[in-house]
Amino acid sequence: MYILRNKKLNLDIALKKVYNILINKEKTMTKLEKQQIRLNQIVENDFGRVAVILEGRDTAGKTGSIRELTHYLPTSKYSISLSSKPNQYDMDNWLKAWQNKMPSDNQIVFYDRSWYSRAMVQKLNGWCTDEQYEDFMEQVLAWEAAQPVQFIKCWLSISEAEQTSRIGHRKVSPLTKWKFSPNDATALSKYDQMTLLKERVHTTCGEWHNIDYNSKPEGRLSLISTVVHELTKRILYDN
């Protein structure tokens, strides 16, 4: 009997220590971690099909942001669509090619660039024809409306000076110089052109969230807060 009482006492002490650790952790949680908890709570229940689109200039921080947003998410609840060079078939059948990359039920797909590449980086660099560009701009909203998907469109905004600094760092850093490409070298000379293309998309292609990413930590907090807010709004509307 003494041994059993002693074990129960030790268990109570251990549980109290765990409880205190959790309480202290909650007190010291960052704002980002609190938003990550809210995102986790949302995906515990039915939330539909969600496409989180991240667009922005080179070095804006798209890839790192997706890594941060998904750090604590259950792997069954999300997928990541990474930017890659499309083949000729996909170039000629642009929106149809993206049809196979839509989220499934109760899944978030994070797009590190998306079909909107057609209207921005492809147009900017002459990778698509003028006809392909104009066809996309005319068709994209109807195509999106036909998808049973909630779209959360985000532009990660950085200034010309900040992009200059990040590209310079990328070029010389032993950790990131493998990312440096000829596109980075010409990106700054086309800063104003990209601004014009982005503005046309933002004024004609549905709701976009313009997020200040001159500070990556603050930008990531704003991004996850936007995603949580939009998902919460959708859930409340559906209910």
C-alpha atoms as a printed R data frame, in Angstrom:
    type eleno elety resid chain resno       x      y       z
1   ATOM     1    CA   MET     A     1   0.000  0.000   0.000
2   ATOM     2    CA   TYR     A     2   2.877  2.372   0.855
3   ATOM     3    CA   ILE     A     3   4.498  1.691  -2.519
4   ATOM     4    CA   LEU     A     4   1.251  2.451  -4.373
5   ATOM     5    CA   ARG     A     5   0.769  5.692  -2.426
6   ATOM     6    CA   ASN     A     6   4.360  6.664  -3.142
7   ATOM     7    CA   LYS     A     7   3.895  6.013  -6.885
8   ATOM     8    CA   LYS     A     8   0.723  8.095  -6.913
9   ATOM     9    CA   LEU     A     9   2.544 10.929  -5.144
10  ATOM    10    CA   ASN     A    10   5.382 10.805  -7.668
11  ATOM    11    CA   LEU     A    11   2.866 10.816 -10.546
12  ATOM    12    CA   ASP     A    12   1.056 13.838  -9.083
13  ATOM    13    CA   ILE     A    13   4.372 15.685  -8.755
14  ATOM    14    CA   ALA     A    14   5.324 14.820 -12.339
15  ATOM    15    CA   LEU     A    15   1.935 15.958 -13.669
16  ATOM    16    CA   LYS     A    16   2.207 19.215 -11.750
17  ATOM    17    CA   LYS     A    17   5.641 19.834 -13.260
18  ATOM    18    CA   VAL     A    18   4.305 19.187 -16.756
19  ATOM    19    CA   TYR     A    19   1.367 21.519 -16.089
20  ATOM    20    CA   ASN     A    20   3.702 24.289 -14.893
21  ATOM    21    CA   ILE     A    21   5.916 23.838 -17.955
22  ATOM    22    CA   LEU     A    22   2.890 24.174 -20.253
23  ATOM    23    CA   ILE     A    23   1.642 27.255 -18.401
24  ATOM    24    CA   ASN     A    24   5.070 28.921 -18.613
25  ATOM    25    CA   LYS     A    25   5.350 27.989 -22.292
26  ATOM    26    CA   GLU     A    26   1.970 29.586 -22.998
27  ATOM    27    CA   LYS     A    27   3.091 32.777 -21.259
28  ATOM    28    CA   THR     A    28   6.262 32.993 -23.354
29  ATOM    29    CA   MET     A    29   4.760 31.970 -26.712
30  ATOM    30    CA   THR     A    30   5.470 34.321 -29.574
31  ATOM    31    CA   LYS     A    31   2.632 35.907 -31.528
32  ATOM    32    CA   LEU     A    32   3.600 33.672 -34.455
33  ATOM    33    CA   GLU     A    33   3.306 30.510 -32.352
34  ATOM    34    CA   LYS     A    34  -0.122 31.581 -31.098
35  ATOM    35    CA   GLN     A    35  -1.301 32.018 -34.671
36  ATOM    36    CA   GLN     A    36   0.143 28.604 -35.553
37  ATOM    37    CA   ILE     A    37  -1.949 27.099 -32.756
38  ATOM    38    CA   ARG     A    38  -5.053 28.815 -34.151
39  ATOM    39    CA   LEU     A    39  -4.291 27.412 -37.608
40  ATOM    40    CA   ASN     A    40  -3.907 23.920 -36.125
41  ATOM    41    CA   GLN     A    41  -7.248 24.269 -34.344
42  ATOM    42    CA   ILE     A    42  -8.945 25.214 -37.609
43  ATOM    43    CA   VAL     A    43  -7.652 22.178 -39.507
44  ATOM    44    CA   GLU     A    44  -8.806 19.814 -36.753
45  ATOM    45    CA   ASN     A    45 -12.338 20.150 -38.198
46  ATOM    46    CA   ASP     A    46 -13.840 20.291 -41.682
47  ATOM    47    CA   PHE     A    47 -12.577 23.390 -43.478
48  ATOM    48    CA   GLY     A    48 -13.050 22.573 -47.164
49  ATOM    49    CA   ARG     A    49 -10.466 23.071 -49.893
50  ATOM    50    CA   VAL     A    50  -8.067 25.977 -49.527
51  ATOM    51    CA   ALA     A    51  -5.484 27.423 -51.899
52  ATOM    52    CA   VAL     A    52  -2.982 29.819 -50.326
53  ATOM    53    CA   ILE     A    53  -1.243 31.616 -53.183
54  ATOM    54    CA   LEU     A    54   2.071 33.324 -52.505
55  ATOM    55    CA   GLU     A    55   3.326 35.640 -55.203
56  ATOM    56    CA   GLY     A    56   6.076 38.220 -54.997
57  ATOM    57    CA   ARG     A    57   9.376 39.366 -56.389
58  ATOM    58    CA   ASP     A    58  12.502 37.238 -56.303
59  ATOM    59    CA   THR     A    59  13.851 37.070 -52.695
60  ATOM    60    CA   ALA     A    60  10.499 38.212 -51.226
61  ATOM    61    CA   GLY     A    61  10.459 35.184 -48.894
62  ATOM    62    CA   LYS     A    62   7.837 32.842 -50.336
63  ATOM    63    CA   THR     A    63   9.627 29.521 -49.729
64  ATOM    64    CA   GLY     A    64  10.701 30.341 -46.174
65  ATOM    65    CA   SER     A    65   7.212 31.533 -45.300
66  ATOM    66    CA   ILE     A    66   5.642 28.275 -46.427
67  ATOM    67    CA   ARG     A    67   8.196 26.395 -44.344
68  ATOM    68    CA   GLU     A    68   7.220 28.515 -41.314
69  ATOM    69    CA   LEU     A    69   3.457 28.204 -41.864
70  ATOM    70    CA   THR     A    70   3.562 24.425 -42.215
71  ATOM    71    CA   HIS     A    71   6.070 23.755 -39.423
72  ATOM    72    CA   TYR     A    72   3.444 22.551 -36.928
73  ATOM    73    CA   LEU     A    73   0.656 21.528 -39.317
74  ATOM    74    CA   PRO     A    74  -0.304 17.839 -39.580
75  ATOM    75    CA   THR     A    75   1.174 16.566 -42.834
76  ATOM    76    CA   SER     A    76  -2.177 15.095 -43.861
77  ATOM    77    CA   LYS     A    77  -3.720 18.570 -43.881
78  ATOM    78    CA   TYR     A    78  -1.519 20.350 -46.391
79  ATOM    79    CA   SER     A    79   0.510 20.068 -49.552
80  ATOM    80    CA   ILE     A    80   3.105 22.384 -51.131
81  ATOM    81    CA   SER     A    81   3.220 23.294 -54.808
82  ATOM    82    CA   LEU     A    82   6.718 24.520 -55.607
83  ATOM    83    CA   SER     A    83   7.677 26.755 -58.479
84  ATOM    84    CA   SER     A    84   9.238 24.864 -61.372
85  ATOM    85    CA   LYS     A    85   9.857 25.375 -65.078
86  ATOM    86    CA   PRO     A    86   6.748 24.222 -67.003
87  ATOM    87    CA   ASN     A    87   7.017 21.984 -70.046
88  ATOM    88    CA   GLN     A    88   5.627 23.034 -73.411
89  ATOM    89    CA   TYR     A    89   2.339 21.179 -72.966
90  ATOM    90    CA   ASP     A    90   1.667 22.994 -69.688
91  ATOM    91    CA   MET     A    91   2.602 26.325 -71.251
92  ATOM    92    CA   ASP     A    92   0.068 25.744 -74.028
93  ATOM    93    CA   ASN     A    93  -2.643 24.481 -71.636
94  ATOM    94    CA   TRP     A    94  -1.896 26.722 -68.692
95  ATOM    95    CA   LEU     A    95  -5.014 26.686 -66.523
96  ATOM    96    CA   LYS     A    96  -5.811 23.087 -67.426
97  ATOM    97    CA   ALA     A    97  -2.352 22.091 -66.167
98  ATOM    98    CA   TRP     A    98  -3.070 23.692 -62.799
99  ATOM    99    CA   GLN     A    99  -6.388 21.858 -62.511
100 ATOM   100    CA   ASN     A   100  -4.510 18.774 -61.294
101 ATOM   101    CA   LYS     A   101  -2.831 20.772 -58.528
102 ATOM   102    CA   MET     A   102  -5.995 21.914 -56.751
103 ATOM   103    CA   PRO     A   103  -6.495 20.957 -53.080
104 ATOM   104    CA   SER     A   104  -8.559 17.935 -52.082
105 ATOM   105    CA   ASP     A   105 -11.179 17.887 -49.300
106 ATOM   106    CA   ASN     A   106  -9.944 19.369 -46.019
107 ATOM   107    CA   GLN     A   107  -6.547 20.205 -47.431
108 ATOM   108    CA   ILE     A   108  -4.578 23.434 -47.779
109 ATOM   109    CA   VAL     A   109  -2.240 23.735 -50.743
110 ATOM   110    CA   PHE     A   110   0.447 26.401 -50.389
111 ATOM   111    CA   TYR     A   111   1.584 27.675 -53.788
112 ATOM   112    CA   ASP     A   112   5.147 28.982 -54.070
113 ATOM   113    CA   ARG     A   113   4.121 30.920 -57.170
114 ATOM   114    CA   SER     A   114   0.993 29.797 -58.982
115 ATOM   115    CA   TRP     A   115  -0.971 30.117 -62.214
116 ATOM   116    CA   TYR     A   116  -0.507 33.874 -61.754
117 ATOM   117    CA   SER     A   117   3.058 33.382 -62.956
118 ATOM   118    CA   ARG     A   118   1.535 33.720 -66.416
119 ATOM   119    CA   ALA     A   119   0.483 37.295 -65.642
120 ATOM   120    CA   MET     A   120   3.675 38.332 -63.888
121 ATOM   121    CA   VAL     A   121   7.047 36.553 -64.197
122 ATOM   122    CA   GLN     A   122   6.236 34.953 -67.561
123 ATOM   123    CA   LYS     A   123   5.000 38.209 -69.033
124 ATOM   124    CA   LEU     A   124   7.863 40.141 -67.451
125 ATOM   125    CA   ASN     A   125  10.549 37.896 -68.928
126 ATOM   126    CA   GLY     A   126   8.905 37.241 -72.284
127 ATOM   127    CA   TRP     A   127   8.278 33.561 -71.566
128 ATOM   128    CA   CYS     A   128   4.678 33.701 -72.796
129 ATOM   129    CA   THR     A   129   3.160 35.400 -75.812
130 ATOM   130    CA   ASP     A   130   1.005 38.506 -75.586
131 ATOM   131    CA   GLU     A   131  -1.956 36.387 -76.675
132 ATOM   132    CA   GLN     A   132  -1.347 33.837 -73.910
133 ATOM   133    CA   TYR     A   133  -1.114 36.657 -71.386
134 ATOM   134    CA   GLU     A   134  -4.343 38.354 -72.476
135 ATOM   135    CA   ASP     A   135  -6.207 35.022 -72.673
136 ATOM   136    CA   PHE     A   136  -5.177 34.296 -69.096
137 ATOM   137    CA   MET     A   137  -6.323 37.682 -67.836
138 ATOM   138    CA   GLU     A   138  -9.708 37.175 -69.489
139 ATOM   139    CA   GLN     A   139 -10.224 33.598 -68.297
140 ATOM   140    CA   VAL     A   140  -8.713 33.281 -64.834
141 ATOM   141    CA   LEU     A   141 -11.599 34.591 -62.707
142 ATOM   142    CA   ALA     A   142 -14.161 32.347 -64.414
143 ATOM   143    CA   TRP     A   143 -11.794 29.405 -64.060
144 ATOM   144    CA   GLU     A   144 -11.338 30.084 -60.336
145 ATOM   145    CA   ALA     A   145 -15.081 30.497 -59.841
146 ATOM   146    CA   ALA     A   146 -15.583 26.993 -61.252
147 ATOM   147    CA   GLN     A   147 -13.307 25.464 -58.607
148 ATOM   148    CA   PRO     A   148 -14.820 24.342 -55.254
149 ATOM   149    CA   VAL     A   149 -11.917 26.073 -53.538
150 ATOM   150    CA   GLN     A   150 -11.338 29.022 -51.204
151 ATOM   151    CA   PHE     A   151  -8.545 31.158 -52.640
152 ATOM   152    CA   ILE     A   152  -6.354 33.254 -50.353
153 ATOM   153    CA   LYS     A   153  -4.144 35.361 -52.617
154 ATOM   154    CA   CYS     A   154  -1.127 37.052 -51.067
155 ATOM   155    CA   TRP     A   155   1.516 39.345 -52.532
156 ATOM   156    CA   LEU     A   156   4.702 39.524 -50.445
157 ATOM   157    CA   SER     A   157   5.803 43.117 -50.938
158 ATOM   158    CA   ILE     A   158   9.409 44.319 -50.697
159 ATOM   159    CA   SER     A   159  10.939 47.653 -51.657
160 ATOM   160    CA   GLU     A   160  13.524 48.069 -54.399
161 ATOM   161    CA   ALA     A   161  16.207 48.796 -51.796
162 ATOM   162    CA   GLU     A   162  15.335 45.660 -49.821
163 ATOM   163    CA   GLN     A   163  15.378 43.506 -52.935
164 ATOM   164    CA   THR     A   164  18.779 44.930 -53.865
165 ATOM   165    CA   SER     A   165  20.113 44.022 -50.422
166 ATOM   166    CA   ARG     A   166  18.686 40.482 -50.473
167 ATOM   167    CA   ILE     A   167  19.910 39.697 -53.973
168 ATOM   168    CA   GLY     A   168  23.388 40.928 -53.029
169 ATOM   169    CA   HIS     A   169  23.381 38.729 -49.934
170 ATOM   170    CA   ARG     A   170  22.093 35.728 -51.883
171 ATOM   171    CA   LYS     A   171  24.887 36.092 -54.423
172 ATOM   172    CA   VAL     A   172  27.748 35.944 -51.901
173 ATOM   173    CA   SER     A   173  26.387 33.864 -49.012
174 ATOM   174    CA   PRO     A   174  27.743 30.291 -48.941
175 ATOM   175    CA   LEU     A   175  24.320 29.192 -47.647
176 ATOM   176    CA   THR     A   176  22.190 30.756 -50.377
177 ATOM   177    CA   LYS     A   177  24.390 31.453 -53.407
178 ATOM   178    CA   TRP     A   178  23.100 28.247 -55.036
179 ATOM   179    CA   LYS     A   179  19.759 30.078 -55.336
180 ATOM   180    CA   PHE     A   180  21.251 32.914 -57.353
181 ATOM   181    CA   SER     A   181  20.205 32.833 -61.008
182 ATOM   182    CA   PRO     A   182  20.328 35.046 -64.094
183 ATOM   183    CA   ASN     A   183  16.747 36.040 -63.282
184 ATOM   184    CA   ASP     A   184  17.957 37.556 -60.008
185 ATOM   185    CA   ALA     A   185  20.556 39.549 -61.895
186 ATOM   186    CA   THR     A   186  17.911 41.190 -64.086
187 ATOM   187    CA   ALA     A   187  15.116 41.453 -61.511
188 ATOM   188    CA   LEU     A   188  16.152 44.875 -60.247
189 ATOM   189    CA   SER     A   189  16.221 46.419 -63.713
190 ATOM   190    CA   LYS     A   190  12.599 45.295 -64.127
191 ATOM   191    CA   TYR     A   191  11.314 46.393 -60.729
192 ATOM   192    CA   ASP     A   192   8.932 49.041 -62.113
193 ATOM   193    CA   GLN     A   193   7.696 46.729 -64.880
194 ATOM   194    CA   MET     A   194   6.791 44.090 -62.305
195 ATOM   195    CA   THR     A   195   4.952 46.733 -60.292
196 ATOM   196    CA   LEU     A   196   2.727 47.550 -63.287
197 ATOM   197    CA   LEU     A   197   1.971 43.873 -63.959
198 ATOM   198    CA   LYS     A   198   1.212 43.250 -60.295
199 ATOM   199    CA   GLU     A   199  -1.116 46.244 -60.117
200 ATOM   200    CA   ARG     A   200  -3.161 45.023 -63.082
201 ATOM   201    CA   VAL     A   201  -3.556 41.601 -61.449
202 ATOM   202    CA   HIS     A   202  -4.534 43.100 -58.105
203 ATOM   203    CA   THR     A   203  -7.172 45.383 -59.613
204 ATOM   204    CA   THR     A   204  -8.771 42.858 -61.981
205 ATOM   205    CA   CYS     A   205  -8.232 39.365 -60.506
206 ATOM   206    CA   GLY     A   206 -10.206 39.256 -57.279
207 ATOM   207    CA   GLU     A   207  -9.154 40.089 -53.722
208 ATOM   208    CA   TRP     A   208  -5.425 40.205 -52.974
209 ATOM   209    CA   HIS     A   209  -3.691 40.716 -49.642
210 ATOM   210    CA   ASN     A   210  -0.664 42.992 -49.948
211 ATOM   211    CA   ILE     A   211   1.704 42.020 -47.114
212 ATOM   212    CA   ASP     A   212   4.750 44.094 -46.174
213 ATOM   213    CA   TYR     A   213   7.759 41.752 -46.277
214 ATOM   214    CA   ASN     A   214  10.597 44.210 -45.816
215 ATOM   215    CA   SER     A   215  10.921 42.544 -42.415
216 ATOM   216    CA   LYS     A   216  10.537 38.786 -42.831
217 ATOM   217    CA   PRO     A   217   9.569 38.070 -39.177
218 ATOM   218    CA   GLU     A   218   6.850 40.729 -39.239
219 ATOM   219    CA   GLY     A   219   5.774 39.634 -42.709
220 ATOM   220    CA   ARG     A   220   5.385 36.008 -41.656
221 ATOM   221    CA   LEU     A   221   3.245 37.026 -38.697
222 ATOM   222    CA   SER     A   222   1.040 39.153 -40.965
223 ATOM   223    CA   LEU     A   223   0.800 36.310 -43.471
224 ATOM   224    CA   ILE     A   224  -0.292 33.613 -41.031
225 ATOM   225    CA   SER     A   225  -2.675 36.083 -39.354
226 ATOM   226    CA   THR     A   226  -4.234 36.757 -42.767
227 ATOM   227    CA   VAL     A   227  -4.630 33.053 -43.495
228 ATOM   228    CA   VAL     A   228  -6.182 32.393 -40.063
229 ATOM   229    CA   HIS     A   229  -8.533 35.367 -40.436
230 ATOM   230    CA   GLU     A   230  -9.724 34.339 -43.905
231 ATOM   231    CA   LEU     A   231 -10.277 30.709 -42.873
232 ATOM   232    CA   THR     A   232 -12.168 31.777 -39.749
233 ATOM   233    CA   LYS     A   233 -14.346 34.131 -41.789
234 ATOM   234    CA   ARG     A   234 -15.160 31.342 -44.260
235 ATOM   235    CA   ILE     A   235 -16.061 28.886 -41.479
236 ATOM   236    CA   LEU     A   236 -18.328 31.431 -39.759
237 ATOM   237    CA   TYR     A   237 -20.010 32.207 -43.099
238 ATOM   238    CA   ASP     A   238 -20.611 28.514 -43.854
239 ATOM   239    CA   ASN     A   239 -22.126 27.961 -40.420
